[in-house]
Amino acid sequence: MSSDSDDEYQSSDNELIEPLLRENKRLRWTLAKYQKKNSLLKNVLSEKDIKISDLQKRDEDRDELVSKQEDTIRNLIRQMNEQTSELNFMAAKLKDASGESGNDVNPTRDAISPRDTEVTSLKATIDIQSRRNNELSDELQQERKKREKLETDIDMWRQDFQRTKRDADVSKRLLSDVKMQLKNMKSEQEQAQGKVEEQKKEAVEAKSQVDKERKAATKFKEDHDKMKEKFDEYRRGYDEIKVKHEQAKRELAETKEELRVKLHQYSRQNRHFKDLERKYRELTEMHNRMKDRMEEKENELQEKEKTLKEFQEKVWLKDKVMNDFKVNAEEALERAAELDKSLEEKDEDAESQKEKIASLALLVNDLRSELARNNVDEIRRELETKEGMIRELRAELNLVKNSLESKEEELEYLKKASEDLQFISSTLEDKEYEVTKLEALNSDLRTQISFKDDQLANLQKVMEEQKILLESQMYDLESYERQVNEKDKLVQNLKDQIDQHCKTIDQKDKEIKRHKREKDDVRKE
């Protein structure tokens, strides 16, 4: 009786401890999940920091570009001032020249009038250049206004950047709060472990108070019976799963055996196919040897035909000699008869050789036709049959692989079902409430991070717009610089023209003075 009560109390202790162990396991699982989420949040924040540093670098690059633009604008203003000073100097020079031309004597009016026209044309060009300089100054004013607007936009972007930086700091503080909550969860887990140990001690003390708690023992026994029934149900489900697993194992072994048999058949057929290939190679070698022999016979026949042609040429020469020398007709006739006999013998030999060669050629053709008909067709048919068998074996292998994969999926599903049953038995409501709170906090953090992502995307759009605006301004500055260079060229051309005109004016002054001296000399005379 005492042993039964001890077993009952031990089982009741196990029933008290097992939920706590399951709770500890679930808490560890949730802690690992939230540590993973924490690492993901850290990665997101590190990416945000990298983006912020990239934006700062872009800001510095834009500041450098703005300073370069200011330097170019200063250089352009300095060039314009130099050009205006040069134009003023030229205008003064022209005024001096026009003053000198106005003090001339009336008799030389016809000689001075072209000079006056040149002076007026130079004045007109100077007026045009001054108007162009005024237009350039207006364009510079517009560029300065654009520059001021760009600086205001950059200041606004910097303010937005500072605001996003502050938001990133707030998200970092939220992440530190999440870390503190994770630490609190760890401390709660340690407290739960302490509670488990305390409950173990209480169970040891409860064993000493067996007599006082008989009624509670009966109640625990009833609960134990109920739990035992549930355990039996779980056990029956586990046995069914085990039976299915064993059946799947047997089917897998059968499929493996079938696969092994089919692989053996395939290897045997492959060996037969290799034997056929070897026979085909031997037949091709024999065919090549016969071909070589035929070529040798044909070469011998060609040599004999050459000797026959040489002999016929000799006979023709001898016939010619016989016709030429009629005096020795009888001797020539005797020699001709002898030669005819030998020629007949040679002809007979040649005809016999030709017949032999023709018979050999017919034999070779027969062999070729037999080889082409029998061996090649048989080999092709055997190859086609082997290929069909190989295709069938491959299809069967694919079917076996698919069945194996389906069996493995069923095993995985059964394993997952057993794990789900074990996990469903280890659920507690209080800790689930804490998990929901943490998930809500995590969702808030996600919304904040998505909000920051949207802000960063907007900032990137603004940066792209600023970049496009700066590129357009750079293009405008380059076009303006090209215009200034063209105007420099025009000013240089005008300067050269003015110098040329000054030279011509000096030359004409010299001619006028010389003409004046000549007139004075004439008057004196």
Secondary structure as UniProt FT lines:
FT   HELIX           2..102
FT   HELIX           106..108
FT   HELIX           109..208
FT   TURN            209..213
FT   HELIX           214..324
FT   TURN            327..328
FT   HELIX           329..370
FT   HELIX           371..376
FT   HELIX           377..424
FT   TURN            425..426
FT   HELIX           429..524
//
